[in-house]
Every structure is written in structure tokens, then in C-alpha cells.
Amino acid sequence: MDPIKINGVMRAWGLAKIIVSKKKGFNEGDLVYGLVGFSEFVITNGTGLNKIEVPSGDDIVDVLGVLGLNGLTAYAGLFDVAHGIKKGDRVVGSGAAGATDSIVGQIAKTQGVHIVGIAGSNEKHDVLLNEFNFNVALNYKKDTFKQDFIVATNDGIGIYWDNVGGEILELALEQASNFPNIINWGCIAEYNKSEAPIGIRNYFHIVTKRLTLRGFICSDHYKIFGEARKELSAWLASGQLKAKSAVLTGRMEKAPEALAALF
């Protein structure tokens, strides 16, 4: 993927309403979801746009979150990249209070497995336990975090959802079961750091534990998006999946503020 050029349009997935259409299958008033960028108006040939109907009882905001890129990423990672959750798996998520990772944990709970979430504050720790029903929540900023992590994963790790990298990834490799899946879609521990990044120093666990470490980008798995939205919507309707969204009201000038709030 090429870097965004100076004064270019910032890439972003979004929801849009068609105001004029000359393309078959797309009509005025249709809602579409796709890579529309930070734009108020877009002229497009329709490539990559999906028509969206907001399920009855769902909030349109959910189309951008739990039924959008966040939910689709979580679903694709667990079911298409990790090839599903096996009975008895222990699933561990880093950055677990985030928009995507919190959905990962909740989906794992629908499969009846034990989920451990890692977050960076006592408030987020409580949200994981009390709102998202994680089995265990850990605060990585606590002095006892390493020991807490070892205790929480004493029975091994079947799936590690990695959005952090660095030393926490190393801990996960130490605690992993044999034949685990390490699913990587980010590395927030290394973003914007001036010093050299921390590499995997216990690399040989990849061999001895016969693990699979795979990075992925959600858009590669577009073929399962329809199936994913149906399942996510059903879990949302049943209360097994809870949506938590931050909404910033305003026009496009608010977009940089929203982006900065992610980091």
C-alpha cells in the first residue's frame, strides 16, 4: 500500500448515502460501506462499495463499529485466519479494551472458551470484566503484571490476539500451548518510538511450540463479510455482543480529532 501523499485524502472506511447514481445496482438513497476516505462527497465507480441495510433494532453507528471494520476484523481474525476457536482454547487479547479487541473477546465468549484481556488502566480492567464479561482482566501497567499474566495463562494459550508486539508478545510466546495461533494486526507498543523496536528475543518458541504467527489485513477477507455481518448482528440482538462507540458530532473538520483520539 502506497503512503498517503501530502494533501491527499486520508484513507478511512465509512458509511455513505448515494445522492446520484448511474451504476446498475446502486440507487439514490442507498447506504453503502467502503473505503470512502475523509471526504464529505466522493465520486466513485462503485468498486469496493457494499450496499448496507441497518438491521431492525440496530443503531446506524453500529454499522461503522461492531458491524463494520472493527467487528469484521475480529470475526475474520478468529474464524478465517485462526480457522476457528477449538473447544478448550484459552484466548488472550492484548489491547483488549479497544474497539476491535473488545469484540474479539466477546466473540470468543460466544464459543464457550476462557478469555483473558490485557488493558492499560484500572477503569479499562473493570470494563472488560463487568461490561464485556471477560474471565480475567490484567493491567499491564501494574508492577505485578508479568506474574499476573503467568498465573492467568498457566494452562497455556491457544489463540493470542496481538495488537501490541514488544515484551507482551514475548510473554505470550513463553506461555503458549503447542500448536497455537498468534494473530497479529498491529503493534501499538512500537508506534512513534524513537528508539529501536524490541524484537522477539525468544524466537525459538516458534519452532518448539510449532506455532503459527500470521499478520493480516481485514480487507483480504472480504468474501466472508456477508456471513460475518449476519453472525455479528445476531449476537448483538441476543445481547451476547455489546457495542461501545465514541461519537464525535460535527463535519469533516472533526475527523483529525477523532483520529488522534485513537492513540
TIPARO-420975 format. One record per residue: residue number from 1; residue in one letter; z negated, y, x negated of N, C-alpha, C in turn. Coordinates in steps of 0.1 Angstrom, whole numbers. Example, Ala and Ser with C-alpha at 12.3 -4.5 7.8 and 13.67 -1.06 7.14 Angstrom:
NUDO; pos; code; nz; ny; nx; caz; cay; cax; cz; cy; cx
NUDO; 1; a; -78; -57; -132; -78; -45; -123; -78; -33; -132 $
NUDO; 2; s; -71; -22; -128; -71; -11; -137; -79; 0; -129 $
This chain:
NUDO; pos; code; nz; ny; nx; caz; cay; cax; cz; cy; cx
NUDO; 1; m; 0; -12; -8; 0; 0; 0; 0; 12; -9 $
NUDO; 2; d; 9; 21; -7; 10; 33; -15; -1; 43; -12 $
NUDO; 3; p; -5; 51; -22; -15; 61; -19; -10; 72; -9 $
NUDO; 4; i; -19; 78; -2; -15; 89; 7; -12; 101; -1 $
NUDO; 5; k; -1; 107; 2; 4; 119; -6; -4; 131; -2 $
NUDO; 6; i; -5; 141; -11; -12; 154; -8; -4; 160; 4 $
NUDO; 7; n; -12; 164; 14; -7; 170; 27; 0; 159; 36 $
NUDO; 8; g; -2; 147; 32; 3; 136; 40; -6; 133; 52 $
NUDO; 9; v; -2; 125; 61; -10; 121; 73; -20; 110; 69 $
NUDO; 10; m; -33; 113; 71; -43; 103; 68; -41; 90; 77 $
NUDO; 11; r; -41; 78; 71; -39; 66; 78; -51; 64; 87 $
NUDO; 12; a; -49; 59; 99; -60; 56; 108; -55; 48; 120 $
NUDO; 13; w; -62; 38; 124; -59; 32; 137; -64; 40; 148 $
NUDO; 14; g; -57; 41; 159; -61; 49; 170; -56; 45; 183 $
NUDO; 15; l; -60; 51; 194; -56; 49; 207; -48; 61; 212 $
NUDO; 16; a; -36; 59; 218; -28; 70; 222; -22; 67; 236 $
NUDO; 17; k; -18; 78; 242; -12; 77; 255; 3; 82; 254 $
NUDO; 18; i; 12; 74; 259; 26; 77; 258; 29; 89; 268 $
NUDO; 19; i; 35; 99; 263; 39; 110; 272; 54; 111; 275 $
NUDO; 20; v; 62; 105; 265; 77; 104; 267; 81; 91; 261 $
NUDO; 21; s; 89; 83; 267; 94; 71; 261; 109; 68; 264 $
NUDO; 22; k; 116; 64; 253; 130; 60; 255; 131; 45; 251 $
NUDO; 23; k; 120; 38; 248; 120; 25; 243; 116; 15; 255 $
NUDO; 24; k; 124; 5; 256; 121; -5; 266; 107; -12; 264 $
NUDO; 25; g; 100; -13; 275; 87; -19; 274; 75; -10; 272 $
NUDO; 26; f; 79; 3; 269; 69; 14; 268; 72; 24; 278 $
NUDO; 27; n; 62; 28; 286; 64; 37; 297; 54; 49; 296 $
NUDO; 28; e; 59; 60; 302; 50; 72; 303; 36; 68; 309 $
NUDO; 29; g; 25; 72; 303; 12; 69; 308; 6; 56; 302 $
NUDO; 30; d; 14; 48; 295; 8; 36; 288; -1; 39; 277 $
NUDO; 31; l; -12; 32; 276; -21; 33; 265; -16; 23; 254 $
NUDO; 32; v; -16; 28; 242; -12; 19; 230; -22; 21; 219 $
NUDO; 33; y; -23; 10; 211; -32; 10; 200; -24; 6; 188 $
NUDO; 34; g; -26; 14; 177; -19; 11; 164; -23; 20; 154 $
NUDO; 35; l; -15; 20; 143; -17; 28; 131; -11; 42; 134 $
NUDO; 36; v; -17; 51; 141; -11; 63; 145; -15; 75; 136 $
NUDO; 37; g; -25; 73; 127; -30; 83; 118; -38; 94; 124 $
NUDO; 38; f; -42; 103; 115; -49; 115; 120; -39; 125; 126 $
NUDO; 39; s; -35; 123; 138; -24; 131; 144; -28; 133; 159 $
NUDO; 40; e; -24; 145; 164; -25; 147; 179; -13; 142; 186 $
NUDO; 41; f; -1; 143; 179; 11; 139; 185; 19; 131; 175 $
NUDO; 42; v; 25; 120; 179; 33; 111; 170; 46; 108; 176 $
NUDO; 43; i; 57; 108; 168; 70; 103; 172; 72; 90; 164 $
NUDO; 44; t; 74; 79; 172; 75; 66; 166; 85; 57; 173 $
NUDO; 45; n; 90; 47; 166; 100; 38; 172; 92; 26; 179 $
NUDO; 46; g; 79; 27; 179; 71; 17; 186; 66; 5; 177 $
NUDO; 47; t; 71; 4; 165; 67; -7; 156; 52; -7; 153 $
NUDO; 48; g; 46; -18; 156; 32; -19; 153; 23; -14; 164 $
NUDO; 49; l; 28; -9; 175; 20; -5; 186; 18; -16; 196 $
NUDO; 50; n; 6; -17; 201; 3; -27; 211; -1; -20; 224 $
NUDO; 51; k; 5; -24; 235; 0; -19; 248; -14; -24; 251 $
NUDO; 52; i; -22; -15; 256; -36; -19; 258; -40; -16; 273 $
NUDO; 53; e; -47; -25; 279; -53; -23; 292; -68; -24; 290 $
NUDO; 54; v; -76; -14; 294; -90; -15; 292; -96; -24; 303 $
NUDO; 55; p; -102; -35; 299; -107; -45; 308; -117; -38; 318 $
NUDO; 56; s; -117; -43; 330; -126; -37; 340; -141; -38; 336 $
NUDO; 57; g; -148; -27; 336; -162; -26; 332; -164; -22; 318 $
NUDO; 58; d; -153; -22; 310; -154; -18; 296; -152; -3; 294 $
NUDO; 59; d; -157; 2; 284; -156; 16; 281; -144; 18; 272 $
NUDO; 60; i; -136; 28; 275; -124; 31; 267; -127; 32; 252 $
NUDO; 61; v; -139; 37; 249; -143; 38; 235; -144; 25; 228 $
NUDO; 62; d; -147; 14; 236; -148; 1; 230; -134; -4; 225 $
NUDO; 63; v; -123; 1; 230; -110; -3; 225; -108; 1; 211 $
NUDO; 64; l; -115; 12; 206; -115; 16; 193; -125; 9; 184 $
NUDO; 65; g; -135; 3; 190; -146; -3; 182; -146; -18; 183 $
NUDO; 66; v; -155; -23; 192; -157; -37; 194; -145; -45; 198 $
NUDO; 67; l; -136; -38; 205; -123; -45; 209; -111; -40; 201 $
NUDO; 68; g; -114; -31; 191; -104; -26; 182; -105; -31; 168 $
NUDO; 69; l; -103; -23; 158; -102; -27; 145; -115; -34; 140 $
NUDO; 70; n; -127; -29; 144; -140; -35; 140; -141; -49; 145 $
NUDO; 71; g; -139; -51; 158; -141; -64; 164; -130; -73; 159 $
NUDO; 72; l; -117; -68; 158; -106; -77; 153; -109; -82; 139 $
NUDO; 73; t; -114; -73; 130; -117; -76; 116; -127; -87; 116 $
NUDO; 74; a; -138; -85; 124; -149; -95; 124; -143; -109; 129 $
NUDO; 75; y; -136; -109; 139; -131; -121; 145; -121; -128; 136 $
NUDO; 76; a; -112; -120; 130; -102; -126; 121; -108; -132; 109 $
NUDO; 77; g; -118; -125; 103; -125; -130; 91; -132; -143; 94 $
NUDO; 78; l; -139; -144; 105; -147; -156; 108; -138; -168; 112 $
NUDO; 79; f; -128; -165; 120; -121; -177; 126; -107; -179; 120 $
NUDO; 80; d; -101; -170; 113; -88; -172; 107; -89; -173; 92 $
NUDO; 81; v; -98; -165; 86; -99; -166; 72; -109; -177; 68 $
NUDO; 82; a; -121; -177; 74; -131; -187; 71; -129; -200; 79 $
NUDO; 83; h; -118; -200; 87; -115; -212; 95; -126; -216; 104 $
NUDO; 84; g; -133; -207; 110; -144; -210; 120; -157; -213; 113 $
NUDO; 85; i; -167; -213; 122; -181; -215; 118; -185; -229; 121 $
NUDO; 86; k; -190; -236; 111; -194; -250; 113; -208; -251; 118 $
NUDO; 87; k; -211; -262; 125; -224; -264; 130; -234; -265; 118 $
NUDO; 88; g; -245; -257; 119; -255; -257; 108; -252; -247; 97 $
NUDO; 89; d; -241; -240; 98; -238; -230; 88; -249; -219; 89 $
NUDO; 90; r; -253; -213; 77; -261; -202; 77; -251; -190; 73 $
NUDO; 91; v; -250; -180; 81; -241; -169; 79; -249; -157; 74 $
NUDO; 92; v; -245; -151; 63; -252; -139; 57; -242; -128; 57 $
NUDO; 93; g; -246; -116; 62; -238; -105; 62; -244; -93; 54 $
NUDO; 94; s; -236; -87; 45; -241; -75; 38; -236; -63; 46 $
NUDO; 95; g; -242; -52; 44; -238; -40; 52; -239; -43; 67 $
NUDO; 96; a; -249; -52; 71; -249; -58; 84; -251; -48; 96 $
NUDO; 97; a; -256; -36; 94; -258; -27; 104; -245; -18; 107 $
NUDO; 98; g; -235; -20; 99; -223; -13; 100; -215; -17; 113 $
NUDO; 99; a; -204; -9; 116; -197; -11; 128; -190; -25; 129 $
NUDO; 100; t; -185; -30; 118; -178; -43; 118; -188; -54; 115 $
NUDO; 101; d; -197; -52; 105; -206; -63; 101; -216; -66; 111 $
NUDO; 102; s; -220; -57; 120; -229; -60; 131; -222; -69; 141 $
NUDO; 103; i; -209; -67; 143; -202; -76; 152; -200; -90; 146 $
NUDO; 104; v; -198; -91; 133; -198; -104; 126; -210; -112; 130 $
NUDO; 105; g; -222; -106; 128; -235; -113; 131; -236; -117; 145 $
NUDO; 106; q; -232; -108; 154; -233; -111; 168; -223; -123; 172 $
NUDO; 107; i; -211; -123; 167; -202; -134; 169; -207; -147; 164 $
NUDO; 108; a; -213; -146; 152; -219; -158; 146; -230; -164; 155 $
NUDO; 109; k; -238; -155; 162; -248; -159; 171; -242; -166; 183 $
NUDO; 110; t; -230; -162; 188; -224; -169; 199; -221; -184; 196 $
NUDO; 111; q; -220; -187; 183; -216; -200; 178; -229; -208; 175 $
NUDO; 112; g; -240; -203; 178; -253; -210; 176; -258; -212; 162 $
NUDO; 113; v; -254; -203; 153; -258; -205; 139; -269; -195; 135 $
NUDO; 114; h; -275; -197; 124; -285; -188; 119; -279; -176; 111 $
NUDO; 115; i; -282; -164; 114; -276; -152; 108; -286; -144; 101 $
NUDO; 116; v; -283; -141; 89; -292; -132; 80; -284; -119; 78 $
NUDO; 117; g; -290; -107; 81; -283; -95; 78; -290; -86; 68 $
NUDO; 118; i; -282; -79; 60; -288; -70; 50; -284; -56; 53 $
NUDO; 119; a; -294; -47; 53; -292; -33; 56; -300; -24; 46 $
NUDO; 120; g; -299; -11; 48; -305; -2; 38; -316; 7; 42 $
NUDO; 121; s; -322; 3; 54; -333; 11; 58; -342; 3; 68 $
NUDO; 122; n; -354; 7; 70; -363; 0; 80; -357; 2; 94 $
NUDO; 123; e; -351; 14; 97; -345; 16; 110; -334; 6; 113 $
NUDO; 124; k; -325; 4; 103; -314; -5; 105; -319; -19; 106 $
NUDO; 125; h; -329; -22; 98; -336; -36; 98; -340; -39; 112 $
NUDO; 126; d; -346; -29; 119; -351; -31; 132; -340; -33; 142 $
NUDO; 127; v; -329; -25; 140; -318; -26; 149; -312; -40; 149 $
NUDO; 128; l; -311; -46; 137; -305; -59; 135; -313; -69; 143 $
NUDO; 129; l; -326; -68; 142; -335; -78; 149; -336; -76; 164 $
NUDO; 130; n; -338; -63; 168; -341; -60; 182; -329; -58; 191 $
NUDO; 131; e; -318; -52; 185; -307; -50; 193; -296; -60; 192 $
NUDO; 132; f; -294; -65; 180; -283; -74; 177; -287; -89; 176 $
NUDO; 133; n; -300; -91; 177; -306; -105; 177; -303; -113; 165 $
NUDO; 134; f; -302; -107; 153; -301; -114; 141; -314; -123; 139 $
NUDO; 135; n; -313; -134; 132; -325; -142; 130; -334; -136; 119 $
NUDO; 136; v; -328; -130; 109; -335; -124; 98; -328; -111; 94 $
NUDO; 137; a; -336; -101; 91; -330; -88; 86; -337; -85; 73 $
NUDO; 138; l; -330; -80; 63; -335; -77; 50; -331; -63; 46 $
NUDO; 139; n; -341; -55; 40; -338; -42; 35; -336; -43; 20 $
NUDO; 140; y; -324; -40; 15; -321; -42; 1; -327; -31; -8 $
NUDO; 141; k; -333; -21; -2; -340; -11; -10; -354; -14; -12 $
NUDO; 142; k; -359; -24; -6; -373; -28; -9; -375; -35; -22 $
NUDO; 143; d; -386; -33; -29; -388; -39; -42; -388; -54; -41 $
NUDO; 144; t; -391; -60; -30; -392; -74; -29; -379; -80; -24 $
NUDO; 145; f; -368; -72; -23; -356; -77; -17; -351; -90; -23 $
NUDO; 146; k; -350; -91; -36; -345; -103; -42; -352; -116; -38 $
NUDO; 147; q; -366; -115; -38; -374; -126; -34; -372; -129; -19 $
NUDO; 148; d; -371; -118; -11; -369; -120; 3; -356; -127; 6 $
NUDO; 149; f; -346; -123; -2; -333; -129; 0; -333; -144; -3 $
NUDO; 150; i; -339; -147; -14; -340; -161; -18; -347; -170; -8 $
NUDO; 151; v; -358; -164; -2; -366; -171; 8; -357; -173; 21 $
NUDO; 152; a; -350; -162; 25; -342; -162; 37; -330; -172; 36 $
NUDO; 153; t; -326; -175; 24; -314; -183; 22; -317; -196; 15 $
NUDO; 154; n; -330; -200; 16; -334; -212; 9; -327; -225; 13 $
NUDO; 155; d; -321; -225; 25; -313; -236; 29; -298; -235; 26 $
NUDO; 156; g; -295; -225; 18; -281; -223; 15; -274; -213; 23 $
NUDO; 157; i; -261; -210; 19; -253; -200; 27; -239; -207; 29 $
NUDO; 158; g; -235; -208; 41; -222; -214; 45; -211; -204; 45 $
NUDO; 159; i; -214; -192; 50; -204; -181; 50; -212; -168; 46 $
NUDO; 160; y; -206; -162; 36; -211; -149; 31; -201; -139; 34 $
NUDO; 161; w; -204; -129; 43; -195; -118; 47; -198; -106; 37 $
NUDO; 162; d; -189; -104; 28; -192; -94; 17; -184; -81; 19 $
NUDO; 163; n; -192; -71; 21; -187; -57; 22; -193; -48; 11 $
NUDO; 164; v; -200; -55; 1; -208; -47; -8; -204; -50; -23 $
NUDO; 165; g; -203; -63; -26; -200; -66; -40; -212; -65; -49 $
NUDO; 166; g; -210; -63; -62; -221; -60; -71; -232; -71; -72 $
NUDO; 167; e; -244; -67; -73; -255; -76; -76; -259; -84; -63 $
NUDO; 168; i; -256; -79; -51; -259; -87; -39; -249; -98; -38 $
NUDO; 169; l; -237; -96; -42; -227; -107; -42; -232; -118; -52 $
NUDO; 170; e; -237; -114; -64; -242; -124; -73; -253; -132; -68 $
NUDO; 171; l; -262; -125; -60; -273; -133; -54; -268; -143; -44 $
NUDO; 172; a; -258; -139; -36; -252; -148; -27; -246; -160; -33 $
NUDO; 173; l; -239; -158; -45; -234; -169; -52; -245; -179; -57 $
NUDO; 174; e; -256; -173; -61; -267; -182; -65; -272; -190; -54 $
NUDO; 175; q; -272; -185; -42; -279; -192; -31; -269; -200; -22 $
NUDO; 176; a; -256; -199; -25; -246; -205; -17; -247; -220; -17 $
NUDO; 177; s; -244; -226; -6; -243; -241; -4; -230; -245; -12 $
NUDO; 178; n; -228; -258; -12; -215; -263; -17; -204; -261; -7 $
NUDO; 179; f; -192; -258; -11; -180; -255; -3; -182; -244; 7 $
NUDO; 180; p; -188; -233; 3; -190; -221; 12; -177; -213; 12 $
NUDO; 181; n; -177; -204; 22; -166; -194; 22; -172; -180; 20 $
NUDO; 182; i; -167; -173; 10; -171; -159; 7; -160; -150; 12 $
NUDO; 183; i; -162; -143; 22; -152; -134; 29; -154; -120; 24 $
NUDO; 184; n; -144; -114; 17; -146; -101; 12; -136; -91; 18 $
NUDO; 185; w; -141; -80; 24; -132; -70; 29; -136; -56; 25 $
NUDO; 186; g; -145; -55; 15; -149; -42; 10; -159; -43; -2 $
NUDO; 187; c; -162; -32; -8; -171; -32; -20; -178; -19; -21 $
NUDO; 188; i; -186; -16; -11; -192; -3; -10; -202; 0; -21 $
NUDO; 189; a; -207; -10; -28; -216; -8; -39; -209; -1; -51 $
NUDO; 190; e; -196; -2; -51; -188; 3; -62; -180; 16; -59 $
NUDO; 191; y; -180; 20; -46; -172; 32; -42; -178; 44; -49 $
NUDO; 192; n; -169; 52; -55; -172; 65; -60; -182; 65; -72 $
NUDO; 193; k; -183; 53; -79; -192; 53; -90; -185; 57; -103 $
NUDO; 194; s; -191; 65; -111; -185; 69; -123; -186; 59; -134 $
NUDO; 195; e; -197; 51; -134; -198; 41; -145; -190; 28; -141 $
NUDO; 196; a; -188; 20; -151; -180; 8; -149; -186; -1; -138 $
NUDO; 197; p; -178; -7; -130; -183; -16; -119; -190; -28; -125 $
NUDO; 198; i; -199; -34; -117; -206; -46; -121; -197; -58; -117 $
NUDO; 199; g; -193; -66; -127; -185; -78; -124; -194; -89; -120 $
NUDO; 200; i; -188; -100; -116; -195; -112; -112; -199; -119; -125 $
NUDO; 201; r; -212; -119; -128; -217; -125; -141; -221; -140; -140 $
NUDO; 202; n; -222; -144; -127; -224; -159; -125; -212; -165; -120 $
NUDO; 203; y; -201; -162; -125; -188; -166; -121; -186; -181; -119 $
NUDO; 204; f; -193; -189; -128; -191; -203; -128; -196; -210; -116 $
NUDO; 205; h; -204; -203; -107; -207; -209; -94; -195; -212; -86 $
NUDO; 206; i; -185; -204; -88; -172; -206; -81; -167; -220; -83 $
NUDO; 207; v; -169; -225; -95; -165; -239; -99; -175; -249; -94 $
NUDO; 208; t; -188; -247; -98; -198; -258; -95; -200; -259; -80 $
NUDO; 209; k; -199; -249; -72; -201; -250; -58; -188; -251; -50 $
NUDO; 210; r; -177; -251; -57; -164; -253; -51; -162; -244; -39 $
NUDO; 211; l; -165; -231; -42; -164; -221; -31; -151; -215; -30 $
NUDO; 212; t; -148; -209; -19; -136; -202; -16; -140; -187; -15 $
NUDO; 213; l; -135; -179; -23; -137; -164; -23; -124; -158; -19 $
NUDO; 214; r; -123; -151; -8; -110; -146; -3; -111; -132; 2 $
NUDO; 215; g; -103; -123; -2; -102; -110; 3; -92; -110; 15 $
NUDO; 216; f; -94; -101; 24; -84; -100; 35; -83; -86; 41 $
NUDO; 217; i; -72; -83; 47; -70; -71; 55; -66; -75; 69 $
NUDO; 218; c; -73; -69; 78; -72; -73; 92; -58; -74; 97 $
NUDO; 219; s; -49; -64; 94; -36; -64; 99; -27; -76; 96 $
NUDO; 220; d; -31; -83; 85; -24; -96; 82; -25; -106; 93 $
NUDO; 221; h; -35; -104; 102; -38; -115; 112; -35; -110; 126 $
NUDO; 222; y; -24; -102; 127; -21; -96; 140; -17; -106; 151 $
NUDO; 223; k; -13; -118; 146; -9; -128; 156; -20; -133; 165 $
NUDO; 224; i; -33; -132; 160; -44; -136; 168; -51; -125; 176 $
NUDO; 225; f; -46; -113; 175; -52; -102; 181; -54; -103; 196 $
NUDO; 226; g; -44; -109; 203; -45; -111; 218; -56; -120; 221 $
NUDO; 227; e; -57; -132; 214; -67; -141; 216; -81; -135; 213 $
NUDO; 228; a; -81; -128; 202; -94; -122; 198; -99; -112; 208 $
NUDO; 229; r; -91; -103; 214; -95; -93; 223; -101; -100; 236 $
NUDO; 230; k; -94; -111; 240; -99; -119; 252; -113; -124; 250 $
NUDO; 231; e; -115; -130; 238; -129; -135; 235; -139; -124; 233 $
NUDO; 232; l; -135; -114; 226; -145; -103; 224; -149; -96; 237 $
NUDO; 233; s; -139; -94; 246; -141; -88; 259; -151; -97; 267 $
NUDO; 234; a; -149; -110; 267; -157; -120; 274; -172; -119; 269 $
NUDO; 235; w; -173; -119; 256; -187; -118; 250; -193; -105; 254 $
NUDO; 236; l; -185; -94; 254; -190; -81; 258; -195; -81; 272 $
NUDO; 237; a; -187; -87; 281; -191; -87; 295; -203; -96; 298 $
NUDO; 238; s; -205; -106; 290; -216; -115; 292; -229; -110; 286 $
NUDO; 239; g; -228; -99; 278; -240; -94; 271; -243; -100; 257 $
NUDO; 240; q; -235; -110; 253; -237; -117; 240; -233; -107; 229 $
NUDO; 241; l; -224; -98; 232; -219; -88; 222; -223; -74; 227 $
NUDO; 242; k; -229; -67; 219; -233; -53; 222; -225; -43; 214 $
NUDO; 243; a; -220; -33; 221; -212; -23; 214; -221; -11; 211 $
NUDO; 244; k; -220; -6; 199; -228; 6; 195; -218; 15; 188 $
NUDO; 245; s; -215; 26; 194; -205; 35; 189; -210; 49; 187 $
NUDO; 246; a; -205; 56; 177; -208; 70; 174; -196; 78; 178 $
NUDO; 247; v; -198; 87; 188; -187; 95; 193; -188; 110; 189 $
NUDO; 248; l; -178; 115; 183; -178; 129; 179; -168; 136; 188 $
NUDO; 249; t; -172; 146; 195; -163; 152; 205; -156; 164; 199 $
NUDO; 250; g; -143; 165; 201; -136; 176; 195; -121; 172; 193 $
NUDO; 251; r; -113; 181; 187; -99; 178; 184; -98; 173; 170 $
NUDO; 252; m; -86; 173; 165; -84; 166; 152; -91; 173; 140 $
NUDO; 253; e; -95; 185; 142; -103; 191; 131; -116; 184; 128 $
NUDO; 254; k; -121; 176; 138; -133; 169; 137; -132; 156; 129 $
NUDO; 255; a; -119; 152; 127; -116; 139; 121; -122; 138; 106 $
NUDO; 256; p; -121; 148; 98; -126; 147; 84; -142; 145; 85 $
NUDO; 257; e; -148; 151; 94; -163; 150; 95; -166; 136; 99 $
NUDO; 258; a; -158; 130; 108; -161; 116; 113; -158; 106; 101 $
NUDO; 259; l; -148; 109; 93; -145; 100; 82; -156; 101; 72 $
NUDO; 260; a; -161; 113; 69; -172; 115; 59; -185; 108; 63 $
NUDO; 261; a; -187; 107; 76; -199; 100; 81; -200; 85; 78 $
NUDO; 262; l; -188; 80; 75; -188; 65; 72; -194; 62; 59 $
NUDO; 263; f; -196; 72; 50; -200; 69; 36; -213; 75; 33 $
